[in-house]
Amino acid sequence: MSVEAKSNVQGRNLVIALIILGTMFFSIGFALGINSYLIPLLKSQLSITSTESYLVLAATFSAFLIFGYPASFVIAKIGYKRTMALSFLLFAIGFYLYIPSGNMESLPLFLVASFISGMGNTFLQATVNPYVTILGPIDSAARRMSIMGILNKLAWPVAPLFLALIIGKSVDDVRFADTTLPFIIIISVFVLLGIIALFSPLPEVKAVGEDEENVDDCPYAAKKTSIWQFPHLLLGILALFFYVGVETVALGTLVDYAETLNLANPEWYAWIAPVGMVAGYIVGIIFIPKYLSQSTALVASAIVAIAGSLLVVLTPPEISIFFVVLVALGCALMWPAIWPLAMTDLGRFTKQGGSLMVVSIVGGALIPTLYGFLKDLYGAQNAYWLAVPLFGYILYYALKGHKVRT
């Protein structure tokens, strides 16, 4: 398979690499989880609509659309580790700008800060996801991605809880000035992580057929002249676009959903989705590839996610929020399964393919914004109808789309 590293990292070196990469995946989730705290804060402090408050997510994820593909050229020029270090610098700049944004009570400046943070996320995602995919055999890539996914998704609720604990107030009582100290702490940690990434022992890995001298090792890709000639990749990009969007709704809107239902301590409901996702990741770690293929896992995931979405919209409002755990459970193995299915047989186009996959993360900007619009019109519960057709397409990709070749 073309996505297997030329020289697989083994033993102790593999463990060290996974620990470092796991820290980076946690950082990605933590940075995105901050949005779930900012959305209700901006809504209350700036007196804006749900649609306007969800522009924070749109600004964060729109960076993937603009910088996702160019990231492949940056990685090719300076390597994986330096690109990782660059991403943490961008994170730190974005987080710093949240402080004057709050002092000035400026939504546009908040959006600029979120966009720069999103740039950091783009470059980090463009490095760590292909890196983990090609770090070893392709048929076990979903297992490695599941391990990374646990750390990533646990970080989502850690961010709002960290902010709540440091500030010491309910989100309903927080003022912008209260967020200065926690953001200073976060900035310091991310600068330190950038230094660690730069001097880490991570090896530079390449996929089979990626170098010009061994392109024939991947015959399917050797005959191609453009990244756009891989239909299974392009269909996978659309599947990932839908997945990221719905997952972001499930992970990023729970605090707001709980507030809409007038539930006490709404920030604690941020744990509902990560619990479901971690359970799904554990299944992936145990069963893939020995008992469950990556495509079969994706089929099962899509079915569970569709069922969960229907239960969210059809059950009484006071219990509907708890069925988001099934949506999250279904989402868990989508990312780990879609990546290797789409990245197979790319050969020398592997870096470009990985960066195009990262572009699809812009789904996390557009679909939650659409959710916010539907929420304003029809309510938070009915807005979840949006998820059903999107998961339906992912089911198609799991059954047929990933097999399409030319």
C-alpha atoms as one frame of an Amber mdcrd trajectory, in Angstrom:
protein
   0.000   0.000   0.000   1.262   3.437  -0.833   0.611   5.045   2.511   2.939
   2.771   4.456   6.125   4.431   5.630   9.256   3.364   3.797  10.896   2.469
   7.070   8.271   1.901   9.771   9.099   3.342  13.174   9.336   0.467  15.641
   9.525  -0.300  19.361  10.672   2.380  21.783  11.012   4.981  19.021   7.387
   4.410  18.022   6.204   4.850  21.622   8.151   8.105  21.988   6.801   9.383
  18.669   3.214   8.553  19.659   3.617  10.309  23.033   4.844  13.486  21.332
   2.149  13.302  18.667  -0.473  12.573  21.323   0.468  15.802  23.091  -0.049
  17.664  19.830  -3.437  16.054  19.220  -4.437  17.071  22.764  -3.350  20.634
  21.961  -5.538  20.673  18.835  -8.577  19.568  20.811  -7.872  22.022  23.628
  -7.579  24.935  21.200 -10.874  24.020  19.517 -12.570  23.410  22.876 -11.947
  27.027  23.853 -14.609  27.970  21.309 -17.316  26.112  23.251 -16.628  28.483
  26.154 -16.317  31.615  24.034 -19.603  31.128  22.134 -21.986  31.630  25.102
 -19.619  34.251  26.593 -19.688  36.358  23.435 -23.421  35.906  23.097 -24.078
  37.222  26.624 -21.420  39.956  26.749 -21.914  41.385  23.266 -25.673  40.769
  23.033 -25.403  39.028  19.677 -27.418  36.245  18.002 -26.496  32.571  17.937
 -25.568  32.893  14.275 -23.163  35.744  15.074 -21.617  33.934  18.054 -20.951
  30.836  15.925 -18.880  33.013  13.594 -16.049  32.306  16.052 -16.085  28.699
  14.853 -16.400  29.898  11.266 -13.321  32.117  11.640 -11.331  29.284  13.227
 -12.173  26.728  10.574 -12.065  29.044   7.549  -8.290  29.070   7.963  -8.301
  25.423   6.877  -9.838  26.406   3.534  -7.237  29.104   2.867  -4.073  27.504
   4.249  -4.826  23.773   4.118  -3.375  23.100   0.676  -0.445  25.591   0.917
   0.563  23.764   4.109   1.840  20.873   1.965   4.414  23.173   0.371   5.508
  24.478   3.774   5.958  20.910   5.039   7.904  19.963   1.893  10.153  23.028
   2.343  10.922  22.993   6.088   9.877  19.505   7.198   7.347  18.171   9.672
   8.990  19.304  12.941   9.578  22.922  11.957   6.026  23.154  10.641   4.773
  21.846  13.986   6.800  24.511  15.822   5.422  27.196  13.482   1.879  26.076
  14.235   2.340  26.523  17.991   3.693  30.038  17.414   0.555  30.898  15.444
  -1.597  29.432  18.215   0.151  31.635  20.770  -0.379  34.781  18.680  -4.067
  33.987  18.233  -4.592  33.326  21.945  -2.804  36.555  22.825  -5.216  38.541
  20.653  -8.166  37.205  22.665  -7.029  39.447  25.553  -7.321  42.843  23.760
 -10.423  41.512  21.975 -12.114  41.150  25.360 -10.809  44.472  26.656 -12.192
  46.248  23.576 -15.355  44.095  23.446 -14.697  43.744  19.728 -16.293  40.863
  17.841 -14.207  41.560  14.676 -10.980  41.321  16.693 -12.224  38.087  18.293
 -12.752  36.729  14.796  -9.218  37.767  13.763  -7.826  36.044  16.858  -9.844
  32.914  16.072  -8.642  32.961  12.456  -4.968  33.145  13.488  -5.532  30.345
  15.997  -7.151  28.446  13.138  -4.015  28.982  11.040  -1.998  27.302  13.778
  -4.505  24.477  13.854  -4.311  24.122  10.073  -0.537  23.710   9.961  -0.539
  21.345  12.940  -3.332  19.199  11.485  -1.561  19.128   8.099   1.506  17.640
   9.784   0.265  15.311  12.518  -2.540  13.539  10.623  -0.523  12.391   7.587
   2.417  11.711   9.919   0.430   9.308  12.090  -1.129   7.717   8.995   2.230
   6.884   7.364   4.066   6.126  10.607   3.303   2.420  10.188   1.218  -0.115
   8.200  -1.905   1.306   6.550  -4.238  -1.393   7.887  -3.480  -0.334  11.473
  -3.602   3.415  10.809  -7.110   3.677  12.289  -5.802   2.168  15.538  -3.065
   4.793  15.804  -5.529   7.519  14.871  -7.944   6.220  17.520  -5.270   6.586
  20.197  -4.644  10.138  19.027  -8.393  10.739  18.887  -8.879   9.899  22.561
  -6.375  12.554  23.554  -7.836  15.036  21.070 -11.454  14.669  22.143 -10.753
  14.572  25.881  -9.123  17.974  25.424 -12.335  19.571  24.082 -14.139  19.627
  27.466 -10.896  20.224  29.350 -10.636  23.694  27.784 -13.961  25.117  29.092
 -13.457  23.387  32.443  -9.933  24.821  32.718 -11.265  28.300  32.002 -14.106
  27.817  34.502 -11.778  26.567  37.243  -9.190  29.311  36.784 -11.832  32.042
  36.563 -13.860  30.549  39.418 -17.258  31.642  38.104 -20.153  30.173  36.160
 -20.016  31.108  32.489 -23.174  33.192  33.035 -21.263  35.493  35.425 -17.960
  35.776  33.549 -16.698  39.067  32.160 -14.043  39.459  29.480 -11.497  40.757
  32.008 -11.756  37.437  33.882 -10.240  35.553  30.918  -6.856  37.335  30.905
  -5.045  35.082  33.405  -6.122  31.744  31.881  -5.123  32.915  28.407  -1.680
  33.981  29.653  -1.231  30.464  31.061  -2.418  28.889  27.803  -0.076  31.067
  25.719   2.917  30.067  27.864   2.146  26.366  27.520   1.756  26.560  23.731
   5.063  28.430  23.330   6.728  25.676  25.372   5.113  23.014  23.173   6.491
  24.747  20.082  10.013  24.543  21.503   9.501  20.874  22.383   8.262  20.134
  18.861  11.279  21.824  17.287  13.802  19.806  19.286  11.861  16.537  19.503
  13.341  13.236  18.231  10.551  12.739  15.684  11.983  11.264  12.462  11.051
  12.622   9.027   8.925   9.878   7.434   7.777   9.428   3.840   5.163   7.246
   2.170   6.047   4.468  -0.230   6.373   5.915  -3.722   6.684   9.480  -2.441
  10.263   9.995  -3.657  10.922  10.305  -7.383  13.380   7.389  -7.314  10.787
   4.925  -5.981   7.555   6.072  -7.641   7.108   2.629  -9.210   6.594   1.178
  -5.724   3.056   2.574  -6.021   1.951   1.672  -9.594  -1.506   3.278  -9.315
  -0.111   6.690  -8.364   2.862   6.400 -10.728   0.518   6.777 -13.715  -1.115
   9.930 -12.356  -0.112  13.500 -13.178  -2.347  15.381 -10.731  -3.791  15.005
  -7.251  -7.226  15.602  -8.801  -7.039  12.210 -10.562  -7.743  10.240  -7.355
 -11.568   9.954  -7.078 -11.472   7.980  -3.825  -9.508  10.859  -2.290 -11.908
  13.532  -3.549 -14.940  11.611  -2.300 -13.116  11.141   1.008 -12.503  14.882
   1.276 -16.262  15.489   1.019 -16.920  12.772   3.617 -14.396  14.373   5.954
 -15.955  17.805   5.318 -19.371  16.552   6.449 -17.926  14.593   9.374 -15.899
  17.484  10.790 -18.873  19.816  10.526 -21.303  17.557  12.376 -18.719  16.518
  14.952 -17.975  20.188  15.638 -21.682  20.767  16.205 -21.788  17.837  18.653
 -18.636  18.882  20.514 -18.830  22.666  20.281 -22.490  23.406  20.979 -23.278
  21.365  24.101 -22.723  24.214  26.559 -24.944  26.462  24.443 -27.521  23.668
  24.049 -27.602  23.144  27.841 -28.096  26.877  28.357 -30.953  26.854  25.841
 -32.625  24.122  27.931 -31.992  26.175  31.120 -29.926  23.382  32.676 -27.815
  24.189  35.754 -23.995  24.345  35.329 -24.163  24.106  31.520 -20.361  23.829
  31.171 -20.504  20.329  32.676 -22.543  19.072  29.721 -19.473  19.571  27.534
 -18.438  16.050  28.641 -21.362  14.274  26.945 -19.881  14.097  23.435 -16.257
  13.307  24.440 -17.456  10.350  26.540 -19.129   8.859  23.469 -16.133   9.520
  21.263 -13.641   8.010  23.699 -15.804   4.871  23.906 -15.713   4.639  20.116
 -11.959   5.151  20.012 -11.454   2.329  22.510 -13.435   0.046  20.200 -11.136
   1.076  17.351  -7.987   0.404  19.340  -9.167  -3.067  20.382 -10.861  -4.319
  17.219  -9.059  -2.638  14.263  -7.617  -4.297  12.185  -7.722  -7.752  13.804
 -11.486  -8.087  14.097 -12.826  -5.113  12.175 -11.703  -3.550   8.895 -11.526
   0.221   8.604 -14.335   0.329   6.033 -16.624  -1.870   8.155 -15.946   0.325
  11.161 -16.986   3.354   9.103 -20.248   1.666   8.039 -21.161   0.877  11.655
 -20.189   4.386  12.756 -22.432   6.049  10.174 -25.426   3.906  11.175 -24.958
   4.699  14.881 -24.574   8.421  14.131 -27.777   8.502  12.051 -29.687   6.732
  14.838 -28.288   9.143  17.436 -29.245  12.189  15.363 -32.812  10.950  14.997
 -33.091  10.351  18.744 -31.839  13.880  19.470 -34.572  15.469  17.354 -37.408
  13.071  18.204 -37.139  12.695  22.000 -38.370  15.170  24.672 -36.080  18.248
  24.942 -34.993  17.581  28.536 -33.434  14.238  27.586 -32.542  14.942  23.956
 -29.157  16.426  24.876 -28.020  13.085  26.302 -28.478  11.347  22.945 -25.683
  13.513  21.552 -23.481  10.812  23.110 -24.653   8.426  20.345 -23.880  11.000
  17.657 -20.408  11.324  19.159 -20.020   7.546  19.438 -20.763   7.282  15.734
 -18.327  10.083  14.939 -15.461   8.497  16.861 -14.102   6.172  14.172 -15.002
   8.350  11.202 -11.820  10.415  11.306  -9.533   7.379  11.925 -11.225   5.396
   9.137 -11.717   8.073   6.463  -8.066   9.202   6.554  -6.434   5.864   5.624
  -9.223   4.960   3.176  -8.745   8.247   1.327  -4.928   8.351   1.570  -4.334
   4.837   0.184  -2.468   4.630  -3.151  -1.451   8.307  -3.336   2.289   7.618
  -3.647   4.238  10.790  -4.476   1.029  12.820  -4.041   0.764  11.893  -0.347
   1.649  15.329   1.092  -0.699  17.080  -1.333  -3.456  14.595  -0.515  -2.977
  15.071   3.198  -3.172  18.841   2.843  -6.334  18.610   0.743  -7.834  16.437
   3.464  -7.008  19.179   5.944  -8.810  21.724   3.728 -11.993  19.701   4.283
 -11.834  20.617   7.969 -13.439  23.896   6.854 -16.634  21.912   7.349 -16.172
  22.865  10.978 -16.722  26.484   9.921 -19.654  26.193   7.550 -21.826  23.488
   9.064 -21.874  24.836  12.676 -22.701  28.285  11.257 -25.591  26.705   9.363
 -26.569  24.959  12.608 -26.595  28.337  14.399 -28.816  29.768  11.658 -31.227
  26.817  11.931 -31.159  27.112  15.724 -32.284  30.740  15.525 -35.132  29.713
  13.207 -36.276  26.373  14.604 -34.533  25.833  17.961 -31.452  23.882  19.016
 -33.159  20.493  18.975 -34.673  20.725  15.482 -31.396  22.090  14.104 -29.944
  18.590  14.604 -31.955  17.382  11.581 -29.004  18.805   9.646 -26.871  15.832
  10.696 -29.004  13.078   9.141 -28.273  13.572   5.394 -24.602  14.334   6.107
 -24.122  11.042   7.923 -26.030   9.398   5.055 -23.302  10.462   2.609 -20.593
   9.122   4.948 -22.425   5.783   4.913 -22.222   5.838   1.089 -18.467   6.508
   1.241 -17.992   3.634   3.654 -19.908   1.241   1.412 -18.812   2.312  -2.072
 -17.060   5.676  -2.315 -13.663   4.625  -0.971 -13.425   1.864  -3.599 -13.765
   4.170  -6.613 -10.650   4.144  -8.829  -9.865   5.280 -12.386
